[in-house]
């Protein structure tokens, strides 16, 4: 079974405040599992979610 991250662990890994993680779970904009009343996060779900958030650079912009 895959290890589940707590809010504190995920916030530390992403460099975000715990409040931000809680806001995203309330808004359901981040994948999570609820165990009792506590959200937990599968590392694989978070990795996939992060990949979906990637913004690709636009070609032909400044710096060329």
N, CA, C and O atoms as a Tripos MOL2 file, in Angstrom:
@<TRIPOS>MOLECULE
protein
  256   255    64     0     0
PROTEIN
NO_CHARGES

@<TRIPOS>ATOM
      1 N           0.8380   -1.1780    0.0000 N.3       1 UNK1
      2 CA          0.0000    0.0000    0.0000 C.3       1 UNK1
      3 C           0.8850    1.2440    0.0000 C.2       1 UNK1
      4 O           1.9180    1.2990    0.6670 O.2       1 UNK1
      5 N           0.4580    2.2130   -0.7500 N.am      2 UNK2
      6 CA          1.1970    3.4650   -0.8720 C.3       2 UNK2
      7 C           1.0640    4.3050    0.4100 C.2       2 UNK2
      8 O          -0.0050    4.3820    1.0150 O.2       2 UNK2
      9 N           2.1590    4.9170    0.7940 N.am      3 UNK3
     10 CA          2.1760    5.7830    1.9740 C.3       3 UNK3
     11 C           1.3660    7.0420    1.7050 C.2       3 UNK3
     12 O           1.4310    7.6140    0.6170 O.2       3 UNK3
     13 N           0.6090    7.4670    2.6970 N.am      4 UNK4
     14 CA         -0.1930    8.6830    2.5780 C.3       4 UNK4
     15 C           0.4850    9.8210    3.3260 C.2       4 UNK4
     16 O           1.0010    9.6330    4.4280 O.2       4 UNK4
     17 N           0.4810   11.0020    2.7190 N.am      5 UNK5
     18 CA          1.0790   12.1850    3.3290 C.3       5 UNK5
     19 C           0.0310   12.9560    4.1270 C.2       5 UNK5
     20 O          -1.1390   13.0050    3.7500 O.2       5 UNK5
     21 N           0.4610   13.5480    5.2170 N.am      6 UNK6
     22 CA         -0.4070   14.4260    5.9900 C.3       6 UNK6
     23 C          -0.3680   15.8220    5.3710 C.2       6 UNK6
     24 O           0.4290   16.0900    4.4720 O.2       6 UNK6
     25 N          -1.2290   16.6980    5.8550 N.am      7 UNK7
     26 CA         -1.2300   18.0870    5.3990 C.3       7 UNK7
     27 C           0.1340   18.7250    5.6620 C.2       7 UNK7
     28 O           0.6780   19.4070    4.7940 O.2       7 UNK7
     29 N           0.6780   18.5090    6.8410 N.am      8 UNK8
     30 CA          1.9780   19.0870    7.1980 C.3       8 UNK8
     31 C           3.0760   18.5870    6.2760 C.2       8 UNK8
     32 O           3.8880   19.3770    5.7940 O.2       8 UNK8
     33 N           3.1090   17.2840    6.0240 N.am      9 UNK9
     34 CA          4.1340   16.7080    5.1450 C.3       9 UNK9
     35 C           4.0130   17.2600    3.7250 C.2       9 UNK9
     36 O           5.0180   17.6010    3.1010 O.2       9 UNK9
     37 N           2.7840   17.3470    3.2170 N.am     10 UNK10
     38 CA          2.5900   17.8560    1.8640 C.3      10 UNK10
     39 C           2.9570   19.3310    1.7720 C.2      10 UNK10
     40 O           3.5990   19.7520    0.8090 O.2      10 UNK10
     41 N           2.5590   20.1100    2.7540 N.am     11 UNK11
     42 CA          2.8940   21.5380    2.7670 C.3      11 UNK11
     43 C           4.4120   21.7250    2.7610 C.2      11 UNK11
     44 O           4.9300   22.5720    2.0330 O.2      11 UNK11
     45 N           5.1150   20.9490    3.5590 N.am     12 UNK12
     46 CA          6.5830   21.0310    3.5930 C.3      12 UNK12
     47 C           7.1910   20.6710    2.2390 C.2      12 UNK12
     48 O           8.1010   21.3540    1.7700 O.2      12 UNK12
     49 N           6.7020   19.6160    1.6140 N.am     13 UNK13
     50 CA          7.2490   19.1740    0.3270 C.3      13 UNK13
     51 C           7.0010   20.1820   -0.7830 C.2      13 UNK13
     52 O           7.8390   20.3670   -1.6650 O.2      13 UNK13
     53 N           5.8350   20.8370   -0.7330 N.am     14 UNK14
     54 CA          5.4910   21.7820   -1.7960 C.3      14 UNK14
     55 C           5.9170   23.2080   -1.4770 C.2      14 UNK14
     56 O           5.8420   24.0890   -2.3330 O.2      14 UNK14
     57 N           6.3630   23.4340   -0.2490 N.am     15 UNK15
     58 CA          6.7670   24.7730    0.1480 C.3      15 UNK15
     59 C           5.5820   25.7210    0.2780 C.2      15 UNK15
     60 O           5.6860   26.9110   -0.0170 O.2      15 UNK15
     61 N           4.4630   25.1780    0.7220 N.am     16 UNK16
     62 CA          3.2430   25.9630    0.8960 C.3      16 UNK16
     63 C           2.8410   25.9720    2.3600 C.2      16 UNK16
     64 O           3.2880   25.1370    3.1460 O.2      16 UNK16
     65 N           1.9950   26.9210    2.7130 N.am     17 UNK17
     66 CA          1.4480   26.9580    4.0690 C.3      17 UNK17
     67 C           0.3960   25.8500    4.2150 C.2      17 UNK17
     68 O          -0.2710   25.4800    3.2490 O.2      17 UNK17
     69 N           0.2630   25.3330    5.4290 N.am     18 UNK18
     70 CA         -0.7670   24.3200    5.6780 C.3      18 UNK18
     71 C          -2.1450   24.8690    5.3340 C.2      18 UNK18
     72 O          -2.9960   24.1380    4.8270 O.2      18 UNK18
     73 N          -2.3710   26.1540    5.6070 N.am     19 UNK19
     74 CA         -3.6630   26.7690    5.3030 C.3      19 UNK19
     75 C          -3.9800   26.6800    3.8140 C.2      19 UNK19
     76 O          -5.1370   26.4990    3.4330 O.2      19 UNK19
     77 N          -2.9640   26.8050    2.9770 N.am     20 UNK20
     78 CA         -3.1600   26.7010    1.5310 C.3      20 UNK20
     79 C          -3.6090   25.3020    1.1490 C.2      20 UNK20
     80 O          -4.4900   25.1370    0.3050 O.2      20 UNK20
     81 N          -3.0110   24.3020    1.7620 N.am     21 UNK21
     82 CA         -3.4000   22.9140    1.4870 C.3      21 UNK21
     83 C          -4.8430   22.6910    1.9240 C.2      21 UNK21
     84 O          -5.6240   22.0820    1.1920 O.2      21 UNK21
     85 N          -5.2070   23.1800    3.1120 N.am     22 UNK22
     86 CA         -6.5890   23.0360    3.5780 C.3      22 UNK22
     87 C          -7.5640   23.7550    2.6480 C.2      22 UNK22
     88 O          -8.6400   23.2280    2.3670 O.2      22 UNK22
     89 N          -7.2110   24.9420    2.1680 N.am     23 UNK23
     90 CA         -8.0890   25.6720    1.2440 C.3      23 UNK23
     91 C          -8.2920   24.8840   -0.0390 C.2      23 UNK23
     92 O          -9.4000   24.8250   -0.5710 O.2      23 UNK23
     93 N          -7.2140   24.2750   -0.5370 N.am     24 UNK24
     94 CA         -7.3230   23.5050   -1.7760 C.3      24 UNK24
     95 C          -8.1550   22.2420   -1.5830 C.2      24 UNK24
     96 O          -8.8550   21.8190   -2.5030 O.2      24 UNK24
     97 N          -8.0880   21.6320   -0.3990 N.am     25 UNK25
     98 CA         -8.9360   20.4540   -0.1700 C.3      25 UNK25
     99 C         -10.4030   20.8780   -0.0590 C.2      25 UNK25
    100 O         -11.2840   20.1900   -0.5740 O.2      25 UNK25
    101 N         -10.6690   21.9950    0.6030 N.am     26 UNK26
    102 CA        -12.0510   22.4830    0.7180 C.3      26 UNK26
    103 C         -12.6210   22.8310   -0.6520 C.2      26 UNK26
    104 O         -13.7970   22.5870   -0.9240 O.2      26 UNK26
    105 N         -11.7860   23.3990   -1.5090 N.am     27 UNK27
    106 CA        -12.2070   23.7700   -2.8610 C.3      27 UNK27
    107 C         -12.1550   22.5770   -3.8120 C.2      27 UNK27
    108 O         -12.6060   22.6640   -4.9540 O.2      27 UNK27
    109 N         -11.6060   21.4700   -3.3370 N.am     28 UNK28
    110 CA        -11.4380   20.2400   -4.1300 C.3      28 UNK28
    111 C         -10.6300   20.4880   -5.3990 C.2      28 UNK28
    112 O         -10.9660   19.9960   -6.4760 O.2      28 UNK28
    113 N          -9.5510   21.2670   -5.2460 N.am     29 UNK29
    114 CA         -8.6630   21.5320   -6.3780 C.3      29 UNK29
    115 C          -7.3650   20.7420   -6.2830 C.2      29 UNK29
    116 O          -6.4700   20.9070   -7.1130 O.2      29 UNK29
    117 N          -7.2640   19.8950   -5.2860 N.am     30 UNK30
    118 CA         -6.1050   19.0250   -5.1140 C.3      30 UNK30
    119 C          -6.6420   17.6410   -4.7440 C.2      30 UNK30
    120 O          -7.5900   17.5410   -3.9650 O.2      30 UNK30
    121 N          -6.0530   16.5750   -5.2890 N.am     31 UNK31
    122 CA         -6.5680   15.2350   -4.9820 C.3      31 UNK31
    123 C          -6.2220   14.8200   -3.5460 C.2      31 UNK31
    124 O          -5.0910   14.9870   -3.0910 O.2      31 UNK31
    125 N          -7.2100   14.2810   -2.8560 N.am     32 UNK32
    126 CA         -6.9870   13.8330   -1.4800 C.3      32 UNK32
    127 C          -7.9440   12.7120   -1.1230 C.2      32 UNK32
    128 O          -8.9330   12.4630   -1.8120 O.2      32 UNK32
    129 N          -7.6220   12.0480   -0.0320 N.am     33 UNK33
    130 CA         -8.4490   11.0010    0.5560 C.3      33 UNK33
    131 C          -8.8170   11.4860    1.9470 C.2      33 UNK33
    132 O          -7.9620   11.9980    2.6690 O.2      33 UNK33
    133 N         -10.0580   11.3340    2.3260 N.am     34 UNK34
    134 CA        -10.4620   11.7440    3.6660 C.3      34 UNK34
    135 C         -10.5280   10.4900    4.5380 C.2      34 UNK34
    136 O         -11.2540    9.5430    4.2370 O.2      34 UNK34
    137 N          -9.7610   10.5050    5.6140 N.am     35 UNK35
    138 CA         -9.7870    9.4220    6.5900 C.3      35 UNK35
    139 C         -10.3320   10.0440    7.8680 C.2      35 UNK35
    140 O          -9.6520   10.8230    8.5370 O.2      35 UNK35
    141 N         -11.5520    9.6930    8.1880 N.am     36 UNK36
    142 CA        -12.2410   10.3950    9.2780 C.3      36 UNK36
    143 C         -12.4850   11.8130    8.8090 C.2      36 UNK36
    144 O         -13.1120   12.0300    7.7720 O.2      36 UNK36
    145 N         -11.9970   12.7740    9.5610 N.am     37 UNK37
    146 CA        -12.1490   14.1680    9.1340 C.3      37 UNK37
    147 C         -10.8140   14.7720    8.6940 C.2      37 UNK37
    148 O         -10.6870   15.9920    8.5830 O.2      37 UNK37
    149 N          -9.8250   13.9190    8.4440 N.am     38 UNK38
    150 CA         -8.4830   14.4000    8.0830 C.3      38 UNK38
    151 C          -8.1350   14.0410    6.6460 C.2      38 UNK38
    152 O          -8.2560   12.8850    6.2400 O.2      38 UNK38
    153 N          -7.7040   15.0350    5.8800 N.am     39 UNK39
    154 CA         -7.2850   14.7350    4.5110 C.3      39 UNK39
    155 C          -5.9000   14.0960    4.4920 C.2      39 UNK39
    156 O          -5.0210   14.4630    5.2720 O.2      39 UNK39
    157 N          -5.7230   13.1450    3.5970 N.am     40 UNK40
    158 CA         -4.4310   12.5130    3.3610 C.3      40 UNK40
    159 C          -4.2090   12.5150    1.8560 C.2      40 UNK40
    160 O          -5.1590   12.6250    1.0810 O.2      40 UNK40
    161 N          -2.9540   12.3940    1.4450 N.am     41 UNK41
    162 CA         -2.5960   12.5760    0.0530 C.3      41 UNK41
    163 C          -1.6980   11.4420   -0.4210 C.2      41 UNK41
    164 O          -0.6700   11.1590    0.1930 O.2      41 UNK41
    165 N          -2.0910   10.7890   -1.5220 N.am     42 UNK42
    166 CA         -1.2500    9.7660   -2.1430 C.3      42 UNK42
    167 C          -0.1540   10.4850   -2.9130 C.2      42 UNK42
    168 O          -0.4250   11.4240   -3.6600 O.2      42 UNK42
    169 N           1.0740   10.0450   -2.7290 N.am     43 UNK43
    170 CA          2.1910   10.6650   -3.4410 C.3      43 UNK43
    171 C           1.9870   10.5930   -4.9580 C.2      43 UNK43
    172 O           2.2820   11.5540   -5.6670 O.2      43 UNK43
    173 N           1.4850    9.4640   -5.4540 N.am     44 UNK44
    174 CA          1.2880    9.3140   -6.9010 C.3      44 UNK44
    175 C           0.2210   10.2770   -7.4170 C.2      44 UNK44
    176 O           0.3590   10.8180   -8.5150 O.2      44 UNK44
    177 N          -0.8360   10.4970   -6.6450 N.am     45 UNK45
    178 CA         -1.8750   11.4520   -7.0520 C.3      45 UNK45
    179 C          -1.3230   12.8700   -7.0890 C.2      45 UNK45
    180 O          -1.6330   13.6380   -7.9990 O.2      45 UNK45
    181 N          -0.5040   13.2180   -6.1000 N.am     46 UNK46
    182 CA          0.0690   14.5650   -6.0510 C.3      46 UNK46
    183 C           1.0460   14.7600   -7.2000 C.2      46 UNK46
    184 O           1.0700   15.8260   -7.8150 O.2      46 UNK46
    185 N           1.8420   13.7560   -7.4940 N.am     47 UNK47
    186 CA          2.7920   13.8610   -8.6100 C.3      47 UNK47
    187 C           2.0470   14.0660   -9.9300 C.2      47 UNK47
    188 O           2.4370   14.9070  -10.7400 O.2      47 UNK47
    189 N           0.9770   13.2980  -10.1450 N.am     48 UNK48
    190 CA          0.1750   13.4480  -11.3600 C.3      48 UNK48
    191 C          -0.4700   14.8350  -11.4090 C.2      48 UNK48
    192 O          -0.4770   15.4750  -12.4600 O.2      48 UNK48
    193 N          -1.0060   15.3000  -10.2900 N.am     49 UNK49
    194 CA         -1.6270   16.6170  -10.2050 C.3      49 UNK49
    195 C          -0.6140   17.7220  -10.5150 C.2      49 UNK49
    196 O          -0.9250   18.6670  -11.2400 O.2      49 UNK49
    197 N           0.5880   17.6010   -9.9670 N.am     50 UNK50
    198 CA          1.6280   18.5930  -10.2480 C.3      50 UNK50
    199 C           1.9780   18.6280  -11.7310 C.2      50 UNK50
    200 O           2.1620   19.7040  -12.3010 O.2      50 UNK50
    201 N           2.0700   17.4630  -12.3570 N.am     51 UNK51
    202 CA          2.3600   17.4050  -13.7910 C.3      51 UNK51
    203 C           1.2620   18.0790  -14.6040 C.2      51 UNK51
    204 O           1.5380   18.6980  -15.6320 O.2      51 UNK51
    205 N           0.0220   17.9600  -14.1490 N.am     52 UNK52
    206 CA         -1.0990   18.6090  -14.8310 C.3      52 UNK52
    207 C          -1.0630   20.1280  -14.6690 C.2      52 UNK52
    208 O          -1.6450   20.8500  -15.4780 O.2      52 UNK52
    209 N          -0.3860   20.6140  -13.6360 N.am     53 UNK53
    210 CA         -0.3070   22.0540  -13.3740 C.3      53 UNK53
    211 C           0.8280   22.7330  -14.1390 C.2      53 UNK53
    212 O           0.9510   23.9580  -14.1240 O.2      53 UNK53
    213 N           1.6460   21.9370  -14.8020 N.am     54 UNK54
    214 CA          2.8050   22.4750  -15.5080 C.3      54 UNK54
    215 C           2.3650   23.3870  -16.6480 C.2      54 UNK54
    216 O           1.5090   23.0270  -17.4570 O.2      54 UNK54
    217 N           2.9600   24.5610  -16.6940 N.am     55 UNK55
    218 CA          2.7040   25.5160  -17.7750 C.3      55 UNK55
    219 C           3.9110   25.4880  -18.6970 C.2      55 UNK55
    220 O           5.0370   25.7560  -18.2770 O.2      55 UNK55
    221 N           3.6660   25.1650  -19.9420 N.am     56 UNK56
    222 CA          4.7390   25.0820  -20.9340 C.3      56 UNK56
    223 C           5.0850   26.4770  -21.4350 C.2      56 UNK56
    224 O           4.1980   27.3210  -21.5630 O.2      56 UNK56
    225 N           6.3590   26.7340  -21.7210 N.am     57 UNK57
    226 CA          6.7410   28.0350  -22.2430 C.3      57 UNK57
    227 C           6.1700   28.2570  -23.6410 C.2      57 UNK57
    228 O           5.9750   27.3130  -24.4070 O.2      57 UNK57
    229 N           5.9110   29.5080  -23.9510 N.am     58 UNK58
    230 CA          5.4100   29.8860  -25.2580 C.3      58 UNK58
    231 C           6.6090   30.1680  -26.1580 C.2      58 UNK58
    232 O           7.4890   30.9460  -25.7890 O.2      58 UNK58
    233 N           6.6520   29.5480  -27.3240 N.am     59 UNK59
    234 CA          7.7630   29.7950  -28.2360 C.3      59 UNK59
    235 C           7.5480   31.1090  -28.9630 C.2      59 UNK59
    236 O           6.4150   31.5520  -29.1520 O.2      59 UNK59
    237 N           8.6440   31.7250  -29.3680 N.am     60 UNK60
    238 CA          8.5720   32.9720  -30.1130 C.3      60 UNK60
    239 C           8.4550   34.2050  -29.2460 C.2      60 UNK60
    240 O           8.2470   35.3060  -29.7550 O.2      60 UNK60
    241 N           8.5880   34.0330  -27.9300 N.am     61 UNK61
    242 CA          8.4970   35.1790  -27.0270 C.3      61 UNK61
    243 C           9.8260   35.9040  -26.9230 C.2      61 UNK61
    244 O          10.7600   35.6210  -27.6720 O.2      61 UNK61
    245 N           9.9020   36.8140  -26.0170 N.am     62 UNK62
    246 CA         11.1480   37.5610  -25.7880 C.3      62 UNK62
    247 C          12.2480   36.6090  -25.3770 C.2      62 UNK62
    248 O          11.9980   35.5350  -24.8300 O.2      62 UNK62
    249 N          13.4710   37.0250  -25.6510 N.am     63 UNK63
    250 CA         14.6140   36.1990  -25.2560 C.3      63 UNK63
    251 C          15.1220   35.3310  -26.3930 C.2      63 UNK63
    252 O          16.1110   34.6160  -26.2310 O.2      63 UNK63
    253 N          14.4710   35.3830  -27.5240 N.am     64 UNK64
    254 CA         14.9190   34.6040  -28.6900 C.3      64 UNK64
    255 C          15.7900   35.4080  -29.5620 C.2      64 UNK64
    256 O          16.2580   34.9160  -30.5890 O.2      64 UNK64
@<TRIPOS>BOND
     1     1     2 1
     2     2     3 1
     3     3     4 2
     4     3     5 am
     5     5     6 1
     6     6     7 1
     7     7     8 2
     8     7     9 am
     9     9    10 1
    10    10    11 1
    11    11    12 2
    12    11    13 am
    13    13    14 1
    14    14    15 1
    15    15    16 2
    16    15    17 am
    17    17    18 1
    18    18    19 1
    19    19    20 2
    20    19    21 am
    21    21    22 1
    22    22    23 1
    23    23    24 2
    24    23    25 am
    25    25    26 1
    26    26    27 1
    27    27    28 2
    28    27    29 am
    29    29    30 1
    30    30    31 1
    31    31    32 2
    32    31    33 am
    33    33    34 1
    34    34    35 1
    35    35    36 2
    36    35    37 am
    37    37    38 1
    38    38    39 1
    39    39    40 2
    40    39    41 am
    41    41    42 1
    42    42    43 1
    43    43    44 2
    44    43    45 am
    45    45    46 1
    46    46    47 1
    47    47    48 2
    48    47    49 am
    49    49    50 1
    50    50    51 1
    51    51    52 2
    52    51    53 am
    53    53    54 1
    54    54    55 1
    55    55    56 2
    56    55    57 am
    57    57    58 1
    58    58    59 1
    59    59    60 2
    60    59    61 am
    61    61    62 1
    62    62    63 1
    63    63    64 2
    64    63    65 am
    65    65    66 1
    66    66    67 1
    67    67    68 2
    68    67    69 am
    69    69    70 1
    70    70    71 1
    71    71    72 2
    72    71    73 am
    73    73    74 1
    74    74    75 1
    75    75    76 2
    76    75    77 am
    77    77    78 1
    78    78    79 1
    79    79    80 2
    80    79    81 am
    81    81    82 1
    82    82    83 1
    83    83    84 2
    84    83    85 am
    85    85    86 1
    86    86    87 1
    87    87    88 2
    88    87    89 am
    89    89    90 1
    90    90    91 1
    91    91    92 2
    92    91    93 am
    93    93    94 1
    94    94    95 1
    95    95    96 2
    96    95    97 am
    97    97    98 1
    98    98    99 1
    99    99   100 2
   100    99   101 am
   101   101   102 1
   102   102   103 1
   103   103   104 2
   104   103   105 am
   105   105   106 1
   106   106   107 1
   107   107   108 2
   108   107   109 am
   109   109   110 1
   110   110   111 1
   111   111   112 2
   112   111   113 am
   113   113   114 1
   114   114   115 1
   115   115   116 2
   116   115   117 am
   117   117   118 1
   118   118   119 1
   119   119   120 2
   120   119   121 am
   121   121   122 1
   122   122   123 1
   123   123   124 2
   124   123   125 am
   125   125   126 1
   126   126   127 1
   127   127   128 2
   128   127   129 am
   129   129   130 1
   130   130   131 1
   131   131   132 2
   132   131   133 am
   133   133   134 1
   134   134   135 1
   135   135   136 2
   136   135   137 am
   137   137   138 1
   138   138   139 1
   139   139   140 2
   140   139   141 am
   141   141   142 1
   142   142   143 1
   143   143   144 2
   144   143   145 am
   145   145   146 1
   146   146   147 1
   147   147   148 2
   148   147   149 am
   149   149   150 1
   150   150   151 1
   151   151   152 2
   152   151   153 am
   153   153   154 1
   154   154   155 1
   155   155   156 2
   156   155   157 am
   157   157   158 1
   158   158   159 1
   159   159   160 2
   160   159   161 am
   161   161   162 1
   162   162   163 1
   163   163   164 2
   164   163   165 am
   165   165   166 1
   166   166   167 1
   167   167   168 2
   168   167   169 am
   169   169   170 1
   170   170   171 1
   171   171   172 2
   172   171   173 am
   173   173   174 1
   174   174   175 1
   175   175   176 2
   176   175   177 am
   177   177   178 1
   178   178   179 1
   179   179   180 2
   180   179   181 am
   181   181   182 1
   182   182   183 1
   183   183   184 2
   184   183   185 am
   185   185   186 1
   186   186   187 1
   187   187   188 2
   188   187   189 am
   189   189   190 1
   190   190   191 1
   191   191   192 2
   192   191   193 am
   193   193   194 1
   194   194   195 1
   195   195   196 2
   196   195   197 am
   197   197   198 1
   198   198   199 1
   199   199   200 2
   200   199   201 am
   201   201   202 1
   202   202   203 1
   203   203   204 2
   204   203   205 am
   205   205   206 1
   206   206   207 1
   207   207   208 2
   208   207   209 am
   209   209   210 1
   210   210   211 1
   211   211   212 2
   212   211   213 am
   213   213   214 1
   214   214   215 1
   215   215   216 2
   216   215   217 am
   217   217   218 1
   218   218   219 1
   219   219   220 2
   220   219   221 am
   221   221   222 1
   222   222   223 1
   223   223   224 2
   224   223   225 am
   225   225   226 1
   226   226   227 1
   227   227   228 2
   228   227   229 am
   229   229   230 1
   230   230   231 1
   231   231   232 2
   232   231   233 am
   233   233   234 1
   234   234   235 1
   235   235   236 2
   236   235   237 am
   237   237   238 1
   238   238   239 1
   239   239   240 2
   240   239   241 am
   241   241   242 1
   242   242   243 1
   243   243   244 2
   244   243   245 am
   245   245   246 1
   246   246   247 1
   247   247   248 2
   248   247   249 am
   249   249   250 1
   250   250   251 1
   251   251   252 2
   252   251   253 am
   253   253   254 1
   254   254   255 1
   255   255   256 2
@<TRIPOS>SUBSTRUCTURE
     1 UNK1         2 RESIDUE 1 A UNK
     2 UNK2         6 RESIDUE 1 A UNK
     3 UNK3        10 RESIDUE 1 A UNK
     4 UNK4        14 RESIDUE 1 A UNK
     5 UNK5        18 RESIDUE 1 A UNK
     6 UNK6        22 RESIDUE 1 A UNK
     7 UNK7        26 RESIDUE 1 A UNK
     8 UNK8        30 RESIDUE 1 A UNK
     9 UNK9        34 RESIDUE 1 A UNK
    10 UNK10       38 RESIDUE 1 A UNK
    11 UNK11       42 RESIDUE 1 A UNK
    12 UNK12       46 RESIDUE 1 A UNK
    13 UNK13       50 RESIDUE 1 A UNK
    14 UNK14       54 RESIDUE 1 A UNK
    15 UNK15       58 RESIDUE 1 A UNK
    16 UNK16       62 RESIDUE 1 A UNK
    17 UNK17       66 RESIDUE 1 A UNK
    18 UNK18       70 RESIDUE 1 A UNK
    19 UNK19       74 RESIDUE 1 A UNK
    20 UNK20       78 RESIDUE 1 A UNK
    21 UNK21       82 RESIDUE 1 A UNK
    22 UNK22       86 RESIDUE 1 A UNK
    23 UNK23       90 RESIDUE 1 A UNK
    24 UNK24       94 RESIDUE 1 A UNK
    25 UNK25       98 RESIDUE 1 A UNK
    26 UNK26      102 RESIDUE 1 A UNK
    27 UNK27      106 RESIDUE 1 A UNK
    28 UNK28      110 RESIDUE 1 A UNK
    29 UNK29      114 RESIDUE 1 A UNK
    30 UNK30      118 RESIDUE 1 A UNK
    31 UNK31      122 RESIDUE 1 A UNK
    32 UNK32      126 RESIDUE 1 A UNK
    33 UNK33      130 RESIDUE 1 A UNK
    34 UNK34      134 RESIDUE 1 A UNK
    35 UNK35      138 RESIDUE 1 A UNK
    36 UNK36      142 RESIDUE 1 A UNK
    37 UNK37      146 RESIDUE 1 A UNK
    38 UNK38      150 RESIDUE 1 A UNK
    39 UNK39      154 RESIDUE 1 A UNK
    40 UNK40      158 RESIDUE 1 A UNK
    41 UNK41      162 RESIDUE 1 A UNK
    42 UNK42      166 RESIDUE 1 A UNK
    43 UNK43      170 RESIDUE 1 A UNK
    44 UNK44      174 RESIDUE 1 A UNK
    45 UNK45      178 RESIDUE 1 A UNK
    46 UNK46      182 RESIDUE 1 A UNK
    47 UNK47      186 RESIDUE 1 A UNK
    48 UNK48      190 RESIDUE 1 A UNK
    49 UNK49      194 RESIDUE 1 A UNK
    50 UNK50      198 RESIDUE 1 A UNK
    51 UNK51      202 RESIDUE 1 A UNK
    52 UNK52      206 RESIDUE 1 A UNK
    53 UNK53      210 RESIDUE 1 A UNK
    54 UNK54      214 RESIDUE 1 A UNK
    55 UNK55      218 RESIDUE 1 A UNK
    56 UNK56      222 RESIDUE 1 A UNK
    57 UNK57      226 RESIDUE 1 A UNK
    58 UNK58      230 RESIDUE 1 A UNK
    59 UNK59      234 RESIDUE 1 A UNK
    60 UNK60      238 RESIDUE 1 A UNK
    61 UNK61      242 RESIDUE 1 A UNK
    62 UNK62      246 RESIDUE 1 A UNK
    63 UNK63      250 RESIDUE 1 A UNK
    64 UNK64      254 RESIDUE 1 A UNK
